[in-house]
């Protein structure tokens, strides 16, 4: 039953995210909002909607370990597994701007999370908590990142956009938006209930389920997008997809979740947070050295093996 709840919830989340994104993009297009702005906001939100839905639902239901584990696990999965698998299909060339600014920004977001989640070690508190203040700080970082993104977008020509926004009647746009939101809310609730039930039946912590099963499930849109891009000979899209999603997850998803309700950091350990920081450093290191600004198939294999090793340690410790 729990597995059915998990799968059903995930299907609703993915369908809802797609419907909401298409509907909102069509409305934005109707009001003559530039495609580049739609891509950087609505479409970016759409790919991270599963993480946002699951984490906020978990926070409201008091499952903080799933809320935080979902974000930490998704980001590790994105960096090691998605980039690694994509590189196995086709080597990924990284732009200078991404290597010098965006990957370091991604590493910074992981370090910020490591710092604010270590109240016991750094402040001598009785327990680690992502407070409402921490959530608001993360949202401030998100606002800065959004400003940077729009500044970069300002240097691009509108004609450079490859993706055509679907146009649709106003009634259909409204139906897509309302239906998408309803599916996201219902799907998130079912998914969290299913994940919690599986954790209890297997006798493992919610944090392990959040870091593995939930994280992998909510990262399916990014995985699908990146592999399709590689098959279409556009593997570089994977890097932008992963970095954008990772920054969105930490700054916006965790920011929103912690702003709604303080999240106790109990099952998520420094091993998980350091792995998150390390995965970003590994991506930057591979891009900077060895093959020039390229993630090769060998480096992709190492990243995939690193993820397998991390997951094995998690399961062994459980």
N, C-alpha and C positions, 0 to 999 in steps of 0.2 A: 504493500500500500504506500509506504514512504517513497519507494522508487517511482511509483506512478505519480505521486504528488510532485516529486522533484522534476521528472521529465515533463509533466503537464505544465508545471510552473515555468520551466525554461522555454518551452514552446510558446506559451503566452507572452513571456517577456520579449523573445526575439520577434514575434509577429507584431506585438505592440510597439516595440522600438522602431520597426520598419514603417508601420502605419503612421505613427506620430511624426517621424522624420519627413516622410513624403508629404503628409498633410501640411505640416508647418512650413516646409520649403516652398510648397505651392502657394501658400498664403503670402509668404515673404516675396515671392516672385511677382505676385499680383500687385503688390504695393511698390514694385520696381526697386527692391533692395538688391544690390549687386550680388552676383553669384558667388564671388569670392568671400563676401561677408556671410552668406548663407552656409557655405562650406566650412568656414572657420567656427561657426557657432552652432547652428541647428544640426548639421551633419555630424560634427564632432561630438555633440551631446548625444546624438542617436547611437553612435558606436559604444559610448560609455553608459548608456541608459540601463543596461542589465546590472552593471556594478552599482550604479546609483540606487536602483530600485531595491536590490537585495540588501545593500548596506543600510539604507534608511529603514526598510522594513525590519531588519534585524535589530537596529538601534531602538525602534519603537517597541519591539517585542522583548527587549532586554537581553538579546543574544549578541553581546558586544564582541565576543570572540569571532563569530561569523562575520560581523560587520567589518572588523579590522582585518581578519584573516582573508576575507574576500579581496580587499584592496591590495594587501601585501602579496598574497599568492598570485593574484592576477598580474601584478607588475613583474614579478619574478618569471611567471609563465610567458608574459609578453616578450620580455627581454631575451631570455635564454631559449625558450621553445619556439616562439614564433619567428624571431630573427634567425635562429639556428636552422629550423626547418625550411624557411624561405631560401636561405643561403645554399642549402642542399639542392634545391631546384635550380637556382641561378645565383652566381656571386652578386653581392649587393655593393654598389658604389655609393659612398657617402659624400655629400657635398661639404665644402669647406665650412660653410656657415653652420651646418648641423654639427660638425665635429668640434668647432670652436665655441659655439654658443648653446645649442639646444641639448646636446648630450650632457655637457656640464651642468646645465639647468636641471636636467632630469636627475643627475647624481645629487645635486643640491637638495631637491625635493625629498629624496630618500634620507639624506643626512638630517634634514629638518625633522622628519618623522621620527628618526632614531633619537634625536635630542628630546623632543617633547613627550616621547613615550617612556622616558627613563627618569621619572620623578623620584623613585626610590634611590637610584644611584647618584643623581645629580643634586636633588633637593633634600634628601633624607626623609621623604614622605613615607607613610606606612604602606602605600600601594601606588602602582602606576596607573594613571588615568589620563585620557584625552578629555580635557575639560571643555566647557563651552568657550572659554577664552582661547584655548588652543585651536578650536574649530574656527573661530573668527579670524585668528592669525592666518590659518591655512587659506581661508577665503580671501584675505587681503593679498596673499601671494598669488592666488588665482587671478585676482583683478590685475595685478602687475603683469602676469603672464599673458593675459588677454590683451592688455595694452601693447605689449611687445609684438604679439601675433598680428594685431591690426596694423602696427607700424610696418612690419614686414610685408603685409598684404598690400599696403599702399604703394609699394614699389613694383607690384605686378600689374600687368595689363589685364583688363577684363577678358580680352580675347584669349588669354592663355588658359582659361578654364576648360578642362576636357569634359567634365560631367555636365550633361544637360539636365536642368531641373524640369521634372514633369509638370505640365500645366493640367489643371483639373477644375471643374466647376466649384463654386463656393460651397455648395451643400455637401459635395463629396469631400472637400478639404476638411470641413467641420466634422463630418462623420469619421474621417481617418484620425483626426486629432482626438476627438472624444473617445472613439473606440480604442485607439492606441493607448491613451492614458488609463482607461479602464482595464485593458489587458495587462499593462505594466503593474498596476496596483494589485490586481487579483493574482497574477503570475508571481509577483514578488512574495506575497503572503504564502502561497502554496509552496514555492521553492524553499523558503526559510523553514516552514513546517516540515517538509520532506527531509531537508538536510539535517535538522535537529533530531528528527526521528531516527534517521540512519545512524547518526553519531551515538545515540543512546542504545540502539539495538546492537551495534558493533562494539560498544564499550570503549569507544575512543572519544577524545575531547572534541568539542565543537570547533576549537581552533584548528585542529588537524583537518577536519572536514572543510572548514573555510579556506584553508591554505591550499587544498588539493582539489577536491571534487567541485566545490562551489566556484573556486577561482578558475578552474579549467572550463566549467560550463559557461560562466559569464564572459569568458574571453573568446568564445566561439566566433563572434562577429569579426574580431580582429584577425583571428587565425584564417578564417575563410577569405577575408579581403586580401590578406598578404599572399596566400598561396595562389589565389586567382591572379593577382598582380604579377607574381613570378612566372606563372604559366603564359601570361600575355606579354612577357619580356619587359615588364616594368617592376623589377624587384626592389628598386629604390623606394617605391611607395611604402614598403614594409617598415622602413626606418621612421618615416614621418608618422605613419599610423601608430607605431609602438610608442614613440616619444610623446605624441599628442595625447594618447590614451593614458599613459603613465602619469603625466603631469595632471591631467584632468582627474584621474582617480584619487591621487593624494590631496591635491589642493581643493578640488571641488567636492568629490564624493565623500571623502573623510571629513572635509570642512563642514559640509551640510549635515552629515550624520552626527558629528560631535557638537555642532551648534544646537541641534534639536535636543540632545540628551547626552550627558557625560558618558564616555565609554571606558569601562574598566579594562585595562590591558593585563589580562591574567594568563591566558594560554599562549599568547604571542610572545616569543622570547627574543633575546638579542641575537640568537642564531638566525632567526627568520629576518630580522631587521638588517643584520650585517650581510646576510645573503642578498638582500634587496640592494644594498649599497654596492656590494661586490659585483653584482650582475651588471650594473650600470658602468662601473669602472672597467670591467672586462670588455664590454661593448666598445667603450671609448679607446681602450688599449689596443684592441684588434684593429680598429679603424685607423688609429694613429701610426702604428708600427707594422712591420712585416709587409704585406701587400699594400701598396699606396691607396689609402682611403677606400679599401675594399674588404668586405667580409667574405672570405673565400669558403669553399666547401669544407676544407679541413677545419677552419675556425668555427664554421657552423656546426660541424660534428662535435667539436669540443664543448660548445655551448649546450647542445642537446644532452650530451653525457653529463655535464655539470648539473643540469636540471634533474636528470634521472638519479644522480647521486644524492642531491638534496632531498628529493622525494623519498628515496630509500631510507635515509637517516630519519626523516619525519615518521615514517611508518614503523621503523625499528624502535624509535623512542616511545611511540604510542603503546 
